[in-house]
Amino acid sequence: MIKAEGLCKSYNRLKVLDNLDLHIPRGTFCMITGRSGSGKSTLLNILSRLDNGDSGSLWLAGTAINDISHSSLAALRRQKIGFIFQSYNLISDIPAWENVAMPLKYNRVKYFHRRSRAIEALRKMGLEDKIYHLPHQLSGGQQQRVAVARALVTKPQILFCDEPTGNLDRESAALVMDGIISLRNSGSAVAMITHDNSLLRYADVVYKLEKGKLVEK
């Protein structure tokens, strides 16, 4: 589902990824740890094609990414990939449910269905009483859970997560992890970076990024 071979990335003379290989099959929850500055976010950005490596090959959901067109990559992201990043990226002038439903709108899901699916996704994040709230009316943790609901509502085949529970209390973090596990159980591949060792118990496989390579823990 996610396959990378020989990924390399350097900034000036600093080698961040050094001929790195990674394979995350369907239905696998992979967590990647490492010290601050080890390149975890760089790796996630390259895997999700938000950034480009210097060399190496990448496949997502069976599609070779290296030579894919911009339009085909956009379609792949829209239809098969979800993102949970530290920045919420919510649209400020529409309510929570419309923020969550936005990916479904891009995929041309009819209004009634996208609204009901968005509300259900918010309910699973404990936000059923916030569906009509604008982002500025929500706390940072609530905004993060809206962003998580938006990532999960399309039931993507691949999910990328960058510290998805970093701004959450224990109860909210448990809701987020339950949502991610449910997606994994449906057959999706999940790649998540974290510094929180208490979350490692959720993973099927854990790697530590050291000196540009992944070491299985």
C-alpha positions in Angstrom: 0.0 0.0 0.0 2.9 2.3 0.9 6.3 1.3 -0.6 9.5 3.3 -0.7 12.8 2.2 -2.0 16.2 4.0 -1.7 14.8 7.4 -0.5 17.5 10.0 -0.1 17.2 13.6 1.1 19.8 16.1 2.1 19.8 19.7 3.1 23.0 21.3 2.1 25.5 18.7 3.4 23.2 17.2 6.0 21.9 13.8 4.9 18.4 13.4 6.4 17.3 10.2 4.6 20.0 7.8 3.5 18.9 5.2 1.0 15.8 4.5 3.1 13.4 1.6 2.4 9.9 1.2 3.8 6.9 -1.1 3.1 3.5 -0.7 4.9 1.0 -3.3 3.6 -2.7 -2.9 3.6 -4.3 -3.1 7.1 -1.0 -2.1 8.9 -0.5 0.6 11.4 3.1 1.8 11.3 4.5 4.3 13.8 7.8 6.1 13.2 9.7 7.6 16.2 13.0 9.4 16.6 14.7 12.3 18.3 13.7 15.8 17.4 15.4 16.8 14.2 15.9 13.2 13.0 13.9 13.8 9.8 10.5 12.2 10.8 8.4 15.0 9.3 10.7 15.1 6.2 10.1 11.4 5.7 6.3 11.8 6.1 6.2 14.8 3.7 8.1 12.8 1.1 5.9 9.7 1.5 2.8 11.8 1.1 4.4 13.6 -1.8 4.1 17.0 -0.1 7.9 17.2 -0.7 10.2 15.4 -3.1 13.2 13.3 -2.2 16.5 13.7 -4.0 16.3 10.2 -5.3 14.4 6.9 -4.7 11.1 5.3 -5.7 7.7 5.6 -4.2 4.4 3.7 -4.7 1.1 4.6 -3.1 -2.0 2.4 -3.3 -0.4 0.5 -6.1 0.5 3.6 -8.2 4.1 4.5 -9.0 4.4 8.1 -7.9 7.8 9.2 -9.4 6.6 10.1 -12.8 2.9 10.7 -12.1 1.3 13.9 -13.5 0.2 16.7 -11.1 -3.5 16.1 -12.1 -3.2 12.3 -11.4 -1.5 12.9 -8.1 -4.2 15.3 -7.1 -6.9 12.8 -8.0 -5.0 10.0 -6.0 -4.8 12.2 -2.9 -8.4 13.2 -3.2 -9.7 9.7 -3.6 -7.4 7.5 -1.6 -5.2 9.4 0.8 -6.0 11.2 4.1 -3.8 13.6 6.1 -3.7 14.5 9.7 -1.0 17.2 10.3 -0.2 19.4 13.2 -1.7 22.5 11.5 -5.5 22.3 11.4 -6.0 24.0 8.0 -9.7 24.6 8.7 -11.7 27.1 6.6 -12.5 29.9 8.9 -15.9 31.0 7.7 -17.7 27.7 7.5 -19.0 25.5 10.4 -17.3 22.3 11.6 -19.5 19.9 9.7 -18.8 21.7 6.3 -15.0 21.6 7.0 -15.3 17.9 7.6 -17.5 17.4 4.5 -15.1 19.3 2.2 -13.2 16.2 0.9 -16.6 14.6 0.1 -17.7 17.6 -1.8 -14.5 17.5 -3.9 -15.4 13.8 -4.6 -18.9 14.9 -5.7 -20.8 13.1 -2.9 -24.3 14.4 -2.8 -25.2 17.0 -0.1 -27.4 14.9 2.1 -24.8 12.0 2.2 -21.8 14.2 2.8 -23.6 16.1 5.6 -24.7 12.9 7.4 -21.2 11.3 7.1 -19.6 14.5 8.3 -21.9 14.7 11.4 -21.2 11.0 12.1 -17.4 11.6 11.9 -17.7 14.5 14.3 -19.8 12.4 16.7 -17.1 9.8 16.8 -14.7 12.6 17.8 -17.0 13.7 20.6 -18.0 16.9 18.9 -21.7 16.2 18.1 -22.6 19.5 20.0 -20.1 21.5 17.9 -21.3 20.7 14.3 -22.4 24.3 13.6 -19.5 26.0 15.4 -17.0 28.1 13.3 -13.3 27.2 13.9 -12.7 30.4 16.0 -15.4 29.2 18.4 -13.5 26.0 19.0 -10.5 25.3 21.2 -7.3 24.2 19.7 -8.0 20.6 20.7 -11.4 20.7 19.3 -10.1 22.1 16.0 -7.6 19.2 15.9 -10.4 16.7 16.3 -12.4 18.4 13.5 -9.3 18.0 11.3 -9.0 14.4 12.3 -12.7 13.8 11.4 -12.1 15.5 8.0 -9.2 13.1 7.3 -11.2 10.0 8.3 -14.6 10.8 6.7 -13.5 9.6 3.2 -12.2 6.3 4.6 -8.9 6.7 2.8 -6.9 3.7 1.7 -3.8 5.4 3.1 -3.6 7.7 6.1 -0.6 9.9 7.0 -0.4 11.3 10.6 2.0 13.9 12.0 1.6 13.9 15.8 -2.2 13.7 15.6 -2.7 13.7 19.4 0.0 16.3 20.3 -2.5 19.0 21.4 -5.1 16.7 23.0 -6.0 15.6 26.5 -6.0 11.9 27.2 -9.8 11.4 26.5 -9.7 13.2 23.2 -6.5 11.4 22.2 -8.2 8.1 22.8 -11.1 9.1 20.5 -8.6 10.0 17.8 -6.7 6.7 18.2 -9.9 4.7 18.1 -10.8 6.4 14.8 -7.4 5.6 13.3 -7.5 2.0 14.5 -11.0 1.6 13.1 -9.7 2.8 9.7 -6.7 0.3 10.0 -9.1 -2.5 10.8 -11.0 -1.7 7.6 -7.9 -2.5 5.6 -6.2 0.9 5.3 -2.4 1.5 5.7 -1.5 4.1 8.3 1.9 5.8 8.7 2.2 8.0 11.8 5.1 9.8 13.4 5.1 10.5 17.1 7.3 11.2 20.0 4.7 9.9 22.5 5.8 6.4 23.6 2.5 5.8 25.2 0.9 5.5 21.8 3.3 2.8 20.5 1.0 0.0 21.9 -1.5 0.9 19.1 1.0 0.1 16.3 1.5 -3.1 14.4 5.1 -2.1 13.7 7.3 0.6 15.1 10.5 2.0 13.5 13.0 4.5 14.9 14.6 6.9 12.4 18.3 7.0 13.1 21.0 8.5 10.9 18.7 8.5 7.9 17.6 4.9 8.2 14.7 3.1 9.8 15.4 0.6 12.6 12.6 -1.7 13.7 11.9 -1.6 17.4 
